[in-house]
Amino acid sequence: MKTTKLLLLICTISFNTIFAQENNKKNDTHTTEKTYLELPKTEVIPIKDTNTNRQYELYVELPEGYSENDSIQYPVIYYTDAMWHIEILSGAAEYIVEDAILVGISWQKDINEDLMKERGAHVSRFRDYSVKKSSNAAHQAKYQFGQASNHLDFIRNDVIQYVETNYRTDPDNRTYFGYSLSGEFGAYILLTQPDTFRNYILGSPSFGRDIPYFSELASNAASKYKRLNANVFISYGTLEKESGEYIQEFITLLKNRNDESLLVLPLVIEGNHQTAFPMTGVRSVTWLANLLKEEGTNHDN
């Protein structure tokens, strides 16, 4: 009797094991180890800041038909915080602008590992995009705030030079895209080296209490540059109450120039600092596409 029960138990366990194995086979849809999707048409180019020896990457996306006609020069959209912005801008440009080269500029790749673990892969943006040093000595020593000038030199002397040497670009039609702190960085470029770009997209720039500094920059720009020769899209979210006030002050600084060469489009977008970003990307790229068509630089013909 005991032997019979033991045999029944063994058979039951064996059956359940076989059933479980078969069931797992049916549910097992992974035949190999997982991989990560790579963006099509995007080249990853290592590039070094020749002044500081810091290592970055460029994410270059060429338009359809780039290799088919070597007589066309394309406008270029340069954007910072590349890993955060690449998906929105790539998708929007694909359907709205079409004939433009996109160049994303990464954060520093060879950053201190302890600092990266503490704050994330984006930690270099605090140094590269900020316009003023911190009053906190410990924070300043750690993050090295206020090196926007150095990073602008890198973009002008290394990034743009590389892109315009290796790709067919229209040097008179460069566009800058930045959001939040990199939006503030774009405003800094506009007032200190306005000829770096023709078009500036400044999404929710995080001026904070730096507005007096930008007022000083605007005053210097007024005496140094009679004409900025720039088109500026500047936006913020409806829920960004305090930030919106600072951005409005900056818009007033631009408008007070009475500069006919300066076109400013302010736009308030539904949402807060985070949720306003996707629509900022789409609306600004649409604005840019219309500019390019008006100026005859859209190469559909």
C-alpha positions, 0 to 999 in steps of 0.5 A: 500500500505504501509502495503504491502511494509512493509511486502515485506521489512520484508520478504526480510530482513528475507530471506537475514538473513536466507541465510546469516546464511546458508552460514555461516554454510557452510563456518564455518569449525571450530567446536571447539576452535583451539588447537596447534599441539604437536610434536609426541614422544617428552617428555617435562621434567622440569629440574633445574640448581642446582647451580642457581635454574633457571628452564629450560625444556628438549625436549626429542625425542626417536627413533623408536624401543627404547622400543623394545630392551633394550640392545641398547645404543643410541648416543645423539644429544643435541641442544640449542635454542631448540624452534628454532631448534627442527623442522629442527633437528627432521625432519632431524634426523628422515630420516637421522640419525634414531637411535639417541636420541634428547635432546633440551635444552630450554631457562630459563622458569622462567625469569623476565617477564618484561625482557621477554616482552622487548626482548622475550622468548629467552632473557636468551640466551644472558646470557647463551651462551655469553663468555664475559661481556659487556663493557656497564655497564647498558646492563651488569646489565640487561642481565648479559652477559658472563655466558657461564661457568655457563651454561656449568656446568648446561649442564654437571652436570644436563642435561647430568647426567639426560639424561644418568641416565634415558635413554639408551645412549652411553656416548662416542657419544654425539653431540652438535648442536648450531647456531649463538650465541649458535654456539659460545657457542659450540666453547667455550665448545670445547676449555674449556671442549672438553670431554663434546661432541664427535661431535660438530656442529657449525653453523654460530657461532657469534664470532664477535670481540671475536676472540682474546678471542678464540685465548687465549682459543685455546692457553690454550687448546693446553697446557691443552689438547694434544688431543681434540678427537672431530669431528667438523662441522663448517659452515657459509653463503656465504653472511656472509662476515665479520662473515665468516672472523672471522669463518675462523680465528677460523678454522685456530686456530683449524687446527694449533693444528696439532691434529690428533684426531681433525677432522674439516669439514668447509663448506660454505652454500648458503645464509645469516645468516638466510637463511643458517640455514635450509641447515646447519641443513640438511647438518650437520645431514647428516655429523653426520650420516656418522660419526656414521656409520663409527664408528659403532654406528649406530644400524641398525643391 
